Amino acid sequence: MTLTNTDTSILDRFLQTVIDMHGTDLMLTVGSMPLVRRDGALIPAEGMLPVIDTATMETVLAKLLDREQRNQFEIDRDIDFSFSYGAARFRGNAFYQRDKPAIALRLMHGNIPTFDEIGLPHAIRDLVEMKQGLILFTGPTGSGKSTSMATLIDVINQHRPCHIITIEDPIEYLHDSKRAVVHQREIGVDAQSFERALKSALREDPDVVLVGEMRDLESIAITLTLAETGHLVISSLHTNDAPQALDRIVDVFPSDRQSQIRLQLASVLSAVVAQRLVPRIGSGLVAAYETLIATSAVSNLIREGKTRQLRNAMQMGIAQGNQTLEMSLNHLASIGVISHETALASAFVPHEIAAPPAPSLDAPALPGEVPAPPVGPNGV
């Protein structure tokens, strides 16, 4: 769906306010002031937008959902959707709470950022040359996983003459074919389900497949099969760190299949990237990355079910591109992008955060701003 930003509808005012405030999200609730998330905090749009009443909510829903989507919304009581608005793109979810509709919208970049703009580790950038394997992105909701995956796809699209299929719910970033041919399938619009779209992908001659999210046993099983049969697969999970992501994949299967899945996972995994957005000094957010590269040592630990030892493998495998989240936070703090307090609050293991340097009377004054990967409206 495409909305113009030339009308004066109430929805136009809502969307433009998020852009003007450099926000990442908009929350609409009947009886409440619209809330805009900026730098991770929800801020009432007082003085800019009206309190949402039932009529306003109905007007907004009519703009966002077509008749078929609205019927499905009334049956399921929630629905995912996405749309373009000028140069921007929004991902949304409408849902019922206390028997009244509410809407959550997330602002996406109109343009796909570069590796340097999101600060993606070089070890992950190098994986775009791979012809097969599984690259997993993990982290909490709103941590920039979709942006990181889109950036990888965009680089492949620019440099490789291949066939890329994306399977998403909903489509977040739009990819025009460049050197590659890109086909994007949206669940509910272009395909009935993730499982059906994944099975179909096996017969559609892809080289690269982006699976928006590995949701359940069947989608995980088919995703592993895709990676095992000569395709490069990029996908995501909602877990806090790399070891948890691998445990989640294995644990979704019955106990009698888990040994087989560990073998399969160990053979296809290329890397796991766990990321989260943390407040930077001044304003905005910056991404911190944990990277687990599938070295032979890492693959052996996965095969043997020793995921608790993967953190040690990351610490010992720095030369191969591994790093813990704490290493990334320490780096950001050392160059003045985030504060020591932010690093401590964001760390899984706080005692691994380096103490700030003691102030020196002879030391020159620090510059007011230290260059860092810029952060876009959606946090990356």
N, C-alpha and C positions, 0 to 999 in steps of 0.2 A: 504494500500500500504506500502511496506517496501523498503527503499533504503539502499544500503550498503555504508559504509564509507571506502571502500577499493579502489574505483576508483579515478580518478583524474579529473573528470568532473568539469566544472565551478560551477555547483550546489553544488558539494561536497565542493568546496572552500568556497562558500557562507555560507553553513550550519556550517561548522567547524569553521569559523571565529566568528559566533555568540556564539558558545560554548566557544571558546578560550577567547573571550572578556567578558565572564560572562554576556552576554546580555539577554534580554527577547524577543526582536522582531527584525525583519529584514524587511526593506522597500526597494523594488526594483522598480525604475521608469526609463523608457527609457530617455536617455540623462542626467542622474544624477548619482552621486556617490551613491553606496549602503549605507543606513543608518542603524545603529544598535542602538536600545534603551537599555541604561544601566543606572540603578538607576533613571529611569523615564525620562531621556533626550536622544534625538536622536543625535547620533554622527556619522559623516562621517567616513567610513572605508578607509580613505586615506592611501596609501602606502601598503594596504593589499589586496584590491579588485579593479578591473577596473571599469570605468564608464560603465553604462549599455547602449549598443546599441541595435538596433532592432533584430539583429541576435542572440545576447546573450539572450535576452528576449524570443525569440522563442525556443531556445535550452532549457531554464529552464522550460518553459511551457510544452514542449514535455516530459520532465522528470517527471513532477508533475501530469499531467493530462492524463488519457487514452483517447481513441478515443471518447467514449461516453460522457465523461466529457467535452472534448474539443468542441464537437458539441453543448452541452448544454450551455457552456460558450459563444459561438458565438451567440446563440439565446437570452439568458438572459442578457448577458453583465456583469455578475458576477457569481461567484460560490464559495461555501465553500468546503474544503477538509481537510484531515489530513493524516499523514503518519509517519511511524517509521524510524528513522535514527540511526543505532547502538543502543545504550542504551537510546537514547533520542527519544522524540516524538514531532512533530510539528503540529500545527493547522494553516491552511492557508485560505486566500481569494484572488482570482484573480478577477480583475475588470478593466473596461475600464475608462480612463479619457482622455479627449481631443482626443478621437478616437485612443488611444494607450493603450495597456495592461499594468497593474501594478500589483504587488504582495505584500501582507502583510503576513508575517509568524510570528507565535508566538511559542517560544520554551517552551515545557512542560517537566516536570520531567520524566525521564524514570521510576523511582521508586516513588511510592505514599508515601508522607511524613506522619509522625505520628502526633497525636494531639499535642504533646509537640513541635514538630518542627514548626508547624504553629501557636502555641499559642492559639488554640481555647478555648474559655471560658468553664469552667467545666460544667456549666448549659447546654450547648449544647452537650457536650460529653455524658452526662447522657441520652440523648434522644435516643441513639442507642438501648436502652432496650425497647422502645415503640413498640407495635404491630400494631398500627394504628395512623393516624394523618397526618398533613401536616407541614413540616419544610421548610421554605422559606429562601433562601439566596439572598441578594440584594446588589447592589453597582454598581459603574460605570464599564465600560469595562476595563479589566485588573486589577481588584481588588482582584483576587484570589478566586472567587466564585467556579469555576470548581474544583480547588484544594481542597477546603473545603468539597465540596460534595463528591469528590472521597475518601477523607480520612474517612468520615462517612461510605460510602459503604464498604471500605476496612475493617474497624473494624467489621461491621456486618458480612461481608464475613468470617472473621477469627473466629467469636465466635458463630454464630447462624446457625443451620441447616435449611435453608429456601431457597426460590426461589427469586432471585433478577433479575429484568429486568431493563435495562437502555435504554432510548430512547434519542438519541443525534444527533446533526447535527453540526459538525461531531463527531465521537467518539474521545475523547481526552485522557483519561487514559484507559489502558487495564487492565481488572480484570480477573485473572485466578481463577477458582472455588477452594475454600478451604473447609470450613465446609458448605458453601452455594453453590448452583448452580447459576452461573451468566450467563445470556444471554444478550448480548449487540447488540442493533439494531441501525444501522445508517440510517438516512433519505437519500433517494436517492439510497441507496445500498441494505439495508435489508427491507426497508419500503418506501411506496410512499410519506407519509406525517406524520406529528406529529399526526394529527387527526385520521388517519387510524390506526397508531401504538398504540395510546392510547385506541381506541375502541377495538382493538385486544387484548390488555393487559388484559382487563376485562375477557377474555375467556382463558387466558394462565396460570391461577392458580398462580399468583405472591403473595408473601408476602410483598416485598419491590419493589417500582418502583421509579427509578430516571428519571425525566423529565428534559432534559437539559435546557429548557427555556419555560416558559408560554408565548406564543407569541400573541394569539388572543382569541376572545370570545370562540370559540369552544374548543380549547385546554385547556383553563382555566376551562371551564365548566366540561370537562371530567376529568381533574385533581382533581377538587373538588369532583366529584362523586367517583373517585378511593379512595380518602382519607375517604370518607363517608361510603364506603362499606367494611371496615375492612382491609385496606392496609396502610402501612406506605409509604408516598410519600415525596420525596425530590426534590425540584425544585428551579428555580431562576427567578429573574426579574431584569430589569435594572432601578433601582430608587436609589435615594440618601440615603433614610433612611427608617426605618420600617413603620412609618405611611403612607408615600407615597406609599409603596408597597401595602398596604391594600387598599388605595384609588384607585390605578391603577386597581386592580382586580375588584372592584365594578364598577368603572366608565366605564369599557369596555362594560358593559351590558346596554340595554335600561332602561330608568327610571322606567318602570313598572315592571322590574325584580330585581331592585337593592335591594329592601327590602328583598326579598327571598334570594338573594346571600349573604347579610350581615348575615342572620340567618345561612346559610350553612357554611360560612366562620368562624363565631364565634364558631360553633360546632366542626369543624375539625382542626382548627389551633392549632399547638403545640408551634411553636416559629418562630420568624423572626430574622435573623441575617443580619445586614447591615455592610459591611466591606469595608475598603479601605486601600491601601498601601501607607505608608508615608516614606520619607527618614529618615534613621537612622544616628546617629552620626558616622562619619568615611566614610562608604560606604554601599550600599545595601538598601533594603527596609524592613519594618516590618509592619505587619498587625495590624490595630486598629479595634476593633469590637464594634458595638452597638447590644445589645441583648434584644429582647422583648419576654418574656415568657408568654404564654397564661394562666395566672391566671384567676380566676373567675371574678375579677374586669376588667381585660383586655377584656375578652370575652363579658362582659356586654357593655363596651364602643364600641366595634366593632358592636355588635348587634344593638345598638342605633345610630350608625353612628357618634359617637363623637371621631373620630380619632385624633382631635387636642388635646385631653386630654391624649393621650397615652404617651406623653413625661413625664407628671406629674406622670403617673402610673409607668413608668420605674424608675423615681427618688424615688418613694415611695416603690418600690418593690425590693430593692437591695437584701434582704434576700432570695428572690425566684430566684435570678440569673439575674435579670434585670440590665442593665447598659446602659447609654447613650454613644455616641461616645466620648463626652468630658471626661467622667470618664475614659475611656480606654486611651485616649491621656494623661490625667493627670498622670495616672499610669506609662505609658511609659516614660514620662518626669521625673517623680520622681526617677526612677531607672537609669536614665542617658542613656536610649536607644535613645531617640529623644531629640531635643533641644526645649526650650520654644517657640522659633520662629516658628518651624515646627508645634508644637501643636496649636498655635494660627492660623496659616495659614490653617490648616486642619479642624478646628472646625466649626460646624454649628452655635454654639452660643459662640463666642470668649470670652465673659465676664465670662463664666463658666470655663475657663482655669485658673488654680491656678497660682499666681505670683511665679516666681522663688525665692528660699530662698536667703536671703541677705547673702553675703559672710562674713565669720567670720575670723578674724586674727588668732584666736586660733584653728580653725578647721583643722583637718589633711587633707593632700592632697588627692584628690579624685583618686581612681584607674583609670588607663588608659582605661580599658575596663570593661563594666558591662555586665554580661551574659544576653542574651535575646534569644527568639526563633530564630534559624537560618533561613536565607532566601535563598531559592533556586533560580535557574536561572529564573523561571517565577514569582519571586517576593514573593513567600510564602514558 
